[in-house]
Amino acid sequence: MARNESTKEQQSVRVLKVGERVRHILSELLARGEAHDDVLRATSVSVTEVRMTPDLRNAKVYVKPLMGEDEAVVIKALKTNTAFFQREVAKRLGLKFAPKLNFQPDESFDEASRIDQLLSDPKVARDLDADD
């Protein structure tokens, strides 16, 4: 049984490594403006996370335009150019199958801002200070 557990662990590490590699490739493509799209060339886009499925065939790519401007337009441009990005990722990864990319807006920043705002509330701050 221990052997199977280490295999599962190794597989999950591989999934994380491939996801991180895909993130770096996409970040590089976007930073260099290699996509033939005016929206993507005019906007700085951060690839914040890539979540791969265990079989490495699908990837959810979480992105955020700089300052969160025109997020819907940027997501649409990324989805329009998905074939280009998949081709480039496949070329640079060297895997048997190229993962299908699914671009999603990264809402973790919005959630962090909401939590920060809640913690700044005077009632909550009072309760937090009382614990000290």
C-alpha positions in Angstrom: 0.0 0.0 0.0 2.8 2.4 0.8 4.0 2.1 -2.8 0.7 3.2 -4.2 0.6 6.2 -1.9 4.0 7.4 -3.0 2.9 7.0 -6.6 -0.2 9.1 -6.0 2.0 11.7 -4.3 4.4 11.7 -7.2 1.6 12.1 -9.6 0.2 15.1 -7.8 3.6 16.7 -7.6 3.9 16.1 -11.4 0.5 17.7 -11.9 1.6 20.8 -9.9 4.9 21.0 -11.8 3.3 20.8 -15.2 0.7 23.4 -14.1 3.5 25.7 -13.0 5.4 25.1 -16.3 2.2 26.0 -18.3 1.9 29.2 -16.2 5.4 30.2 -17.0 5.0 29.5 -20.7 1.7 31.5 -20.9 3.2 34.4 -18.9 6.2 34.5 -21.2 4.0 34.5 -24.3 1.8 37.3 -22.9 4.8 39.4 -21.7 6.5 39.2 -25.1 3.2 40.0 -26.9 3.5 36.9 -29.1 -0.3 36.6 -29.5 -1.5 38.4 -32.6 -4.2 40.3 -30.7 -4.3 44.1 -30.1 -6.1 43.7 -26.8 -3.5 41.3 -25.4 -0.6 43.4 -26.7 -2.0 46.6 -25.1 -2.8 45.0 -21.7 -0.5 43.5 -19.1 -2.0 40.2 -18.1 -0.9 38.2 -15.1 -1.3 34.4 -15.2 -1.8 33.9 -11.4 -2.5 30.1 -11.4 -2.9 27.1 -13.6 -4.8 24.1 -12.2 -4.3 20.9 -14.2 -6.5 17.8 -14.1 -4.8 14.6 -12.9 -4.6 13.3 -16.5 -2.9 16.6 -17.6 -5.4 17.0 -20.5 -7.3 20.1 -19.1 -6.0 23.2 -17.5 -7.9 26.0 -15.9 -5.9 29.2 -16.3 -6.6 32.0 -13.9 -5.7 35.4 -15.2 -5.9 39.0 -14.1 -5.3 42.1 -16.2 -3.1 44.7 -14.6 -5.3 46.9 -12.3 -8.2 44.7 -13.2 -9.1 46.9 -16.1 -11.3 45.6 -19.0 -11.3 42.0 -17.5 -14.1 40.8 -19.7 -12.5 42.1 -22.8 -9.2 40.5 -21.9 -10.8 37.1 -21.1 -12.7 37.2 -24.4 -9.4 37.9 -26.3 -7.7 35.0 -24.5 -10.5 32.7 -25.3 -10.4 33.8 -28.9 -6.7 33.0 -29.1 -6.9 29.7 -27.2 -5.7 27.7 -30.2 -2.5 29.7 -30.5 -1.8 29.3 -26.8 -2.5 25.6 -26.8 -0.2 25.1 -29.8 2.6 27.1 -28.2 2.2 25.3 -24.8 2.2 21.9 -26.6 5.4 22.8 -28.5 7.2 24.0 -25.4 6.0 21.3 -22.9 6.8 18.2 -25.0 4.0 16.2 -23.5 2.2 13.4 -25.4 -1.1 15.4 -25.2 -1.4 19.2 -25.2 -3.7 20.4 -22.4 -6.9 22.1 -23.3 -6.8 25.6 -21.8 -9.8 27.2 -20.2 -9.2 30.9 -19.3 -11.0 32.2 -16.2 -10.8 35.5 -14.3 -8.9 35.3 -11.0 -11.3 36.5 -8.3 -9.0 35.7 -5.4 -7.8 39.4 -5.3 -11.4 40.6 -5.1 -12.1 38.0 -2.3 -9.0 39.2 -0.4 -10.1 42.8 -0.7 -13.5 41.9 0.6 -12.0 40.1 3.6 -9.6 43.0 4.2 -12.6 45.4 4.2 -14.5 43.1 6.7 -11.5 43.1 9.0 -11.2 46.9 8.8 -14.8 47.2 10.1 -14.7 49.0 13.5 -16.8 46.3 15.1 -14.5 43.5 13.9 -11.4 45.5 14.7 -12.7 46.1 18.3 -13.2 42.3 18.7 -9.8 41.5 17.3 -8.1 44.1 19.7 -10.0 42.5 22.7 -8.4 39.2 22.0 -4.9 40.7 22.6 
